[in-house]
């Protein structure tokens, strides 16, 4: 896949860290990577956004951002309150495909969940992915409640005719409880797609060199990883994640 959209079952769920991990794994393979943040909200014009955080952690990637709005709200609401144009799905798709012409991998990070409104017509990230003909990776939570939100997101993807290569747990606790451990088996059933990775909690606080070294361990080969991190072991953390 040359273009991969990254969404989540909610906000603050680990989309940026997952995007950074996939980017780091691809860079380690010698692939060229571009990261497109469709809409950045809640960040001032002179502040680094999610795409810059991906670059900080993953390494040299091409960054693109279509719009940013200062208030931490849904994209359409943030655009309206800022008095600025909303970003349309075709703009996201066109930007992604243009980057794909000169990069091996383009990662498009959404804002919030899959069906968050981007404009006053109700278009969402799903519409952009459909126009780009790209699959959508879903970042999910580890614990209780994640199965329902994962199943709903998967249902929405299918209703839009979109392919989901798998799900990634955006923050795997150092001491997972019973629900989290059981969800390792249950999440693929809820998603109708395989579990392709789990990022240890706090991975974004690692020094960039440690993050880049460990990132492939957190991901399955389908995402360019080695899959050596075993989240089934309580307290399991990649060796290079020690601070």
Buried (B, 14 or more C-beta within 10 A) or exposed (E): BBBBBBBBBBBEBBBBBBBBBBBBBBBBEEBBBBBBBBBBBBBEEEEEBBBBBBBEBBBEBBBBBBBBBBEEBBBBBBBBEBEEEBBBBEBBBBBBBBBBEEBBBBBBBBBBBBBBBBBEEEBBBBBBBBBBEBBBBBBBBBBEEBBEBBBBBBEBBEEBEBEBBBBBBBBBBEEBEEBBBBBBEBBBEBBBBBBBBBBBBBBBEBEBEBBBBBBBBBBBEBBBBBBEBEBEEEEBBBEBBEE
